[in-house]
Amino acid sequence: MPVHELQALVWPDVEALPADRSVAILPTGAIEAHGPHLPLGTDIVIAEAMARAGAARLSARGVHVLLLPALAYAPAPFAAGFAGTIDAPSSATTAMVVAITRSLAAHGVRVTALANAHHDPAHVMALRAAVDEIERDESSALVFADLTRRRWAERLTDEFRSGACHAGRYEGSIVLAEQPGQVKQGVMQQLPPNDHSLVEAIRSGVRTFAEAGGRQAYFGAPAEATAAEGRSIVETLGAILDEAIRERLGL
């Protein structure tokens, strides 16, 4: 089955989709600082790559997939002190995701899945709140393969699991694979590793990148990033999304 971009369709195309074999995928991220070397839209690049990779797998299994335009504005308090970061209210993210899911369900696409690449705790909690609200509504379903959960995180890279992962090797590799022209590669190669763990900082009550030891808004080892690793990570992200959606569809 083909993968469809919702914004490129006409309404009768959507109306004709089979309800029991259709799913929408919503990439979610943020506009926030990702070091002096990666674009503010890094999370969107990653989320859209995850969505495409998952959609390709599902389509090969006979599922009709609608790729939605990315939701780019999100709570981003950890990066809010850096220029260009847009820190939106958590409640707005929850409300928007719920509204998107219910709108699609009203027209026959009853399952929406999130391809999320923004892991600020405020954003993750907003998405979880959306899932909780949709679970009370039998007319629709919202799938969230939360990469901060051990089940999924253990399938990703050592850097990701370490918590020292923001604009480092993990994210830098994906952007190199997907949008190399957006990477300041000369700057990237000069950045020393930053081994401070965001996970540990969050547990200790820290609330900003700077307080967590990321005074340039990066954690991890940017200079070690490669496009080859990025392509491998995207395949893993696609497999995770595919698995989570198939579980919900009973496939």
C-alpha positions as CSV (number, residue, x, y, z in Angstrom):
1,M,0.0,0.0,0.0
2,P,1.2,3.5,-0.7
3,V,2.1,6.0,2.1
4,H,0.0,9.1,1.8
5,E,0.9,12.7,2.9
6,L,-2.4,13.9,4.4
7,Q,-1.8,17.5,3.3
8,A,-1.5,16.4,-0.4
9,L,-4.8,14.4,-0.5
10,V,-8.3,15.5,-1.4
11,W,-11.0,14.7,1.1
12,P,-12.6,11.8,-0.9
13,D,-9.3,10.0,-0.8
14,V,-9.4,10.1,3.0
15,E,-13.0,9.1,3.1
16,A,-12.2,6.0,1.0
17,L,-9.6,4.6,3.4
18,P,-10.5,1.3,5.1
19,A,-11.0,2.1,8.8
20,D,-9.7,-1.3,9.9
21,R,-6.4,-1.0,8.0
22,S,-5.6,2.7,8.3
23,V,-3.3,4.6,10.7
24,A,-2.1,8.2,10.9
25,I,1.4,9.1,12.1
26,L,2.1,12.4,13.7
27,P,5.7,13.5,14.0
28,T,6.3,15.6,17.2
29,G,9.2,17.6,18.2
30,A,10.3,21.1,19.1
31,I,12.1,24.2,17.9
32,E,14.9,24.4,20.4
33,A,18.7,24.8,20.7
34,H,20.8,21.8,19.7
35,G,24.3,23.0,20.3
36,P,26.2,25.4,18.0
37,H,26.2,22.8,15.2
38,L,22.7,21.3,14.7
39,P,19.6,23.2,13.6
40,L,16.8,24.3,15.9
41,G,14.5,21.9,14.1
42,T,16.7,18.8,14.8
43,D,13.8,17.1,16.6
44,I,11.5,17.6,13.7
45,V,14.1,16.1,11.3
46,I,14.4,13.0,13.5
47,A,10.6,12.7,14.1
48,E,9.9,12.9,10.4
49,A,12.6,10.3,9.6
50,M,11.1,8.0,12.2
51,A,7.6,8.5,10.8
52,R,8.7,7.7,7.2
53,A,10.7,4.6,8.3
54,G,7.8,3.3,10.3
55,A,5.3,4.1,7.5
56,A,7.4,2.2,5.0
57,R,7.3,-1.0,7.1
58,L,3.6,-0.7,7.8
59,S,2.8,0.0,4.1
60,A,4.7,-3.2,3.2
61,R,2.3,-5.1,5.5
62,G,-0.8,-3.8,3.7
63,V,-1.6,-0.9,6.1
64,H,-2.8,2.4,4.7
65,V,-0.6,5.1,6.3
66,L,-1.3,8.8,6.5
67,L,1.8,11.0,7.3
68,L,0.6,14.1,9.0
69,P,2.5,17.5,9.0
70,A,4.8,17.6,12.1
71,L,3.7,19.3,15.3
72,A,6.8,21.5,15.8
73,Y,5.9,23.6,18.8
74,A,6.1,22.1,22.2
75,P,7.1,22.7,25.8
76,A,10.9,23.1,25.9
77,P,11.8,24.6,29.3
78,F,15.2,23.0,29.5
79,A,16.4,24.9,26.4
80,A,14.3,28.0,26.9
81,G,17.3,30.2,27.8
82,F,18.9,29.7,24.4
83,A,18.0,32.0,21.5
84,G,15.5,30.6,19.0
85,T,14.0,28.1,21.3
86,I,10.2,28.2,21.4
87,D,8.7,27.1,24.8
88,A,5.0,26.4,24.4
89,P,2.6,25.4,27.1
90,S,2.3,21.7,27.9
91,S,-1.5,22.0,28.0
92,A,-1.5,23.3,24.4
93,T,0.4,20.2,23.2
94,T,-1.9,17.8,25.0
95,A,-5.0,19.6,23.6
96,M,-3.6,19.7,20.1
97,V,-2.7,16.0,20.0
98,V,-6.1,15.0,21.4
99,A,-7.9,17.3,18.9
100,I,-5.9,15.8,15.9
101,T,-6.6,12.3,17.0
102,R,-10.3,12.9,17.5
103,S,-10.7,14.8,14.2
104,L,-9.1,12.0,12.2
105,A,-11.3,9.4,14.0
106,A,-14.4,11.3,13.2
107,H,-13.5,10.7,9.5
108,G,-12.6,7.0,9.8
109,V,-8.9,7.1,10.7
110,R,-9.3,5.8,14.2
111,V,-5.7,5.1,15.1
112,T,-3.1,7.9,15.3
113,A,0.5,7.2,16.3
114,L,3.2,9.6,17.6
115,A,6.7,9.6,16.2
116,N,8.3,11.7,18.9
117,A,11.9,12.9,19.0
118,H,11.6,15.6,21.8
119,H,12.3,14.2,25.2
120,D,12.0,17.2,27.5
121,P,10.1,15.9,30.5
122,A,7.4,18.5,30.1
123,H,6.8,17.4,26.5
124,V,6.8,13.7,27.3
125,M,4.3,14.3,30.1
126,A,2.1,16.3,27.8
127,L,2.0,13.4,25.3
128,R,1.3,10.9,28.0
129,A,-1.6,13.1,29.2
130,A,-3.0,13.0,25.6
131,V,-2.8,9.2,25.6
132,D,-4.6,9.0,28.9
133,E,-7.4,11.3,27.6
134,I,-7.8,9.4,24.4
135,E,-7.9,6.1,26.3
136,R,-11.1,7.2,27.8
137,D,-12.6,7.6,24.4
138,E,-13.6,4.4,22.7
139,S,-13.9,6.0,19.3
140,S,-10.2,6.5,18.8
141,A,-6.7,5.3,19.8
142,L,-3.4,7.1,20.3
143,V,-0.2,5.0,20.1
144,F,2.9,6.4,21.8
145,A,6.2,4.5,21.6
146,D,7.8,6.5,24.4
147,L,11.5,6.3,23.8
148,T,12.2,7.3,27.4
149,R,10.7,3.9,28.5
150,R,13.2,1.1,29.0
151,R,11.4,-1.2,26.6
152,W,12.2,1.0,23.7
153,A,15.4,2.8,24.9
154,E,17.3,-0.4,25.3
155,R,17.1,-0.9,21.5
156,L,18.8,2.4,20.9
157,T,22.5,3.5,21.1
158,D,24.8,3.5,24.2
159,E,24.8,7.3,24.1
160,F,21.0,7.5,24.1
161,R,20.8,5.1,27.0
162,S,23.5,7.0,29.0
163,G,21.3,10.1,29.2
164,A,24.2,12.2,27.8
165,C,22.2,12.6,24.6
166,H,21.2,15.9,23.2
167,A,22.8,17.1,20.0
168,G,25.5,14.5,20.5
169,R,26.5,11.5,18.5
170,Y,22.9,10.0,18.4
171,E,21.1,13.1,17.1
172,G,24.0,14.4,15.1
173,S,24.2,11.1,13.2
174,I,20.6,11.2,12.2
175,V,20.7,14.8,11.0
176,L,23.9,14.0,9.0
177,A,22.0,11.1,7.4
178,E,18.8,13.1,6.7
179,Q,19.8,16.8,6.3
180,P,23.6,17.0,6.1
181,G,23.3,20.6,4.7
182,Q,21.8,21.8,7.9
183,V,24.8,20.6,10.0
184,K,27.8,22.9,10.8
185,Q,30.2,20.0,10.4
186,G,33.3,22.1,11.0
187,V,31.9,23.3,14.3
188,M,30.7,19.7,15.2
189,Q,34.2,18.2,14.7
190,Q,35.7,20.7,17.2
191,L,33.3,20.1,20.0
192,P,34.6,18.1,23.0
193,P,32.5,15.4,24.5
194,N,30.1,16.4,27.2
195,D,29.4,13.4,29.4
196,H,26.9,15.0,31.8
197,S,23.8,12.9,31.9
198,L,20.5,14.7,31.4
199,V,18.6,11.8,33.0
200,E,20.6,12.1,36.2
201,A,20.3,15.9,36.2
202,I,16.5,15.6,35.8
203,R,16.3,13.2,38.7
204,S,18.3,15.6,40.9
205,G,15.8,18.4,40.2
206,V,17.8,20.4,37.6
207,R,15.5,22.4,35.2
208,T,17.8,23.8,32.4
209,F,20.5,22.6,30.1
210,A,22.9,25.1,31.5
211,E,22.3,23.9,35.1
212,A,22.8,20.3,33.9
213,G,26.2,21.1,32.5
214,G,25.2,21.9,28.9
215,R,26.3,25.5,28.5
216,Q,26.3,25.2,24.7
217,A,23.0,23.2,24.7
218,Y,24.6,19.8,23.8
219,F,25.4,16.6,25.6
220,G,27.2,13.6,24.3
221,A,29.9,13.3,21.7
222,P,29.0,15.3,18.5
223,A,32.4,14.8,16.8
224,E,31.7,11.0,16.7
225,A,28.5,11.4,14.7
226,T,28.3,9.6,11.3
227,A,25.7,9.4,8.6
228,A,26.0,5.7,8.5
229,E,25.1,5.4,12.2
230,G,22.3,7.9,11.6
231,R,20.8,5.6,8.9
232,S,21.0,2.6,11.2
233,I,19.3,4.5,14.1
234,V,16.4,5.6,11.8
235,E,15.8,2.0,10.8
236,T,15.6,1.1,14.5
237,L,13.2,4.0,15.2
238,G,11.1,2.9,12.3
239,A,11.0,-0.7,13.6
240,I,10.0,0.5,17.0
241,L,7.1,2.6,15.6
242,D,6.0,-0.2,13.4
243,E,6.0,-2.7,16.3
244,A,4.0,-0.3,18.6
245,I,1.4,0.3,15.9
246,R,1.0,-3.3,14.9
247,E,0.4,-4.2,18.5
248,R,-2.5,-1.7,18.6
249,L,-3.9,-2.9,15.3
250,G,-3.5,-6.6,16.3
251,L,-1.3,-7.4,13.4
